[in-house]
Amino acid sequence: MDDRDYAQFLAAVKRLAGVDLAQYKAQQMRRRLLSFRDRHGFADFAALAAALRRDGQLLRAFLDYVTINVSAFFRNPEQWKVLETRILPRLVRERPRALACWSAACSTGEEPYSLAMLLLHTQPAVRFEVLATDIDASALARAEDGWYEAAKVRDEVPLALREAYFRPEGDRMRVDERVRRRVRFRRHDLLADPFPSGFDLIVCRNVMIYFADAAKERLYRQFHDALRPGGVLFVGSTEQIFSPHRYGFVLEAPFFYRRATE
Ligand SMILES: C[S@@+](CC[C@H](N)C(=O)[O-])C[C@H]1O[C@@H](n2cnc3c(N)ncnc32)[C@H](O)[C@@H]1O
């Protein structure tokens, strides 16, 4: 592959969509882009860039493809159990009045809704809000609607929560208004936008695996600063942080990092 053609393509995507693909893992990203380009029959990246400029639909398909929106309710249920039984009770003891949570790279909403359902169900006295962000505006729009295939909900959501917080309609189910109103969706690029702060819990799962090491390390520091001391970062099941103390974190349980109290 021609390096210059590729580098110019990355620059074109950044100008066109504001997404900096150079900060994602290089080899993996190159493979994905090449496969997209070949599947759509473009001879080189310059031709693909020109088509993305002309064709809004192709641009949306391209962005959907590179951002990888796969998600699930209570993804890795055993880790959500740890959140329920160990992490949330401590956070609530320390902040009995209200919890501020952030689901960063929330995709189509399964993750922030899982968190909101869990809090409503297991900590009914606690006030809380979940900020849910993603770079992908079309994923956010679907998330905000709150409709999911009934089979997916049946497979992924425990019965008690399904019965309490979903409304069936045909072969789909909608997240109940009591859950939806606790979640606020907003577009946010983890690699480019300023971070909000003051959180008790940040859930950021299955996105950092796509980022190059330098970007990941910057994110660890930014997440640290976005948490209050004692607050927790919950990461995906292949995303352990090596030497968490370097970033001001203490391992509270596998995949849960507590911001150290200075
Ligand atoms: C595989 S999904 C993970 C969804 C959810 N967190 C989970 O674990 O099920 C990855 C998400 O990261 C988002 N994403 C990719 N790059 C991003 C960036 N730079 N900033 C914010 N979100 C990003 C994608 O749009 C996608 O929705």
The ligand as a MOL file (V3000), in Angstrom:
LIG
                    3D

  0  0  0     0  0            999 V3000
M  V30 BEGIN CTAB
M  V30 COUNTS 27 29 0 0 0
M  V30 BEGIN ATOM
M  V30 1 C -17.3710 -1.4590 20.5400 0
M  V30 2 S -18.2910 -0.0050 20.9460 0 CHG=1
M  V30 3 C -18.3310 -0.1010 22.7150 0
M  V30 4 C -19.6960 0.2190 23.2770 0
M  V30 5 C -19.8370 0.0020 24.7900 0
M  V30 6 N -18.9340 0.8380 25.5330 0
M  V30 7 C -19.6270 -1.4390 25.1490 0
M  V30 8 O -18.6160 -1.7800 25.7590 0
M  V30 9 O -20.4920 -2.2590 24.8060 0 CHG=-1
M  V30 10 C -17.0920 1.2700 20.6290 0
M  V30 11 C -17.6940 2.6600 20.5650 0
M  V30 12 O -16.6380 3.6020 20.6270 0
M  V30 13 C -17.0020 4.7110 19.8470 0
M  V30 14 N -15.7990 5.4820 19.5320 0
M  V30 15 C -14.8110 5.1840 18.6440 0
M  V30 16 N -13.8820 6.1620 18.6420 0
M  V30 17 C -14.2990 7.0920 19.5500 0
M  V30 18 C -13.7750 8.3470 19.9850 0
M  V30 19 N -12.6350 8.8160 19.4890 0
M  V30 20 N -14.4600 9.0450 20.9230 0
M  V30 21 C -15.6370 8.5680 21.4290 0
M  V30 22 N -16.1850 7.3950 21.0490 0
M  V30 23 C -15.5210 6.6650 20.1160 0
M  V30 24 C -17.6670 4.0880 18.6380 0
M  V30 25 O -18.4810 5.0110 17.9500 0
M  V30 26 C -18.4490 2.9450 19.2760 0
M  V30 27 O -19.7740 3.3260 19.5480 0
M  V30 END ATOM
M  V30 BEGIN BOND
M  V30 1 1 1 2
M  V30 2 1 2 3
M  V30 3 1 2 10
M  V30 4 1 3 4
M  V30 5 1 4 5
M  V30 6 1 5 6
M  V30 7 1 5 7
M  V30 8 2 7 8
M  V30 9 1 7 9
M  V30 10 1 10 11
M  V30 11 1 11 12
M  V30 12 1 11 26
M  V30 13 1 12 13
M  V30 14 1 13 14
M  V30 15 1 13 24
M  V30 16 1 14 15
M  V30 17 1 14 23
M  V30 18 2 15 16
M  V30 19 1 16 17
M  V30 20 1 17 18
M  V30 21 2 17 23
M  V30 22 1 18 19
M  V30 23 2 18 20
M  V30 24 1 20 21
M  V30 25 2 21 22
M  V30 26 1 22 23
M  V30 27 1 24 25
M  V30 28 1 24 26
M  V30 29 1 26 27
M  V30 END BOND
M  V30 END CTAB
M  END
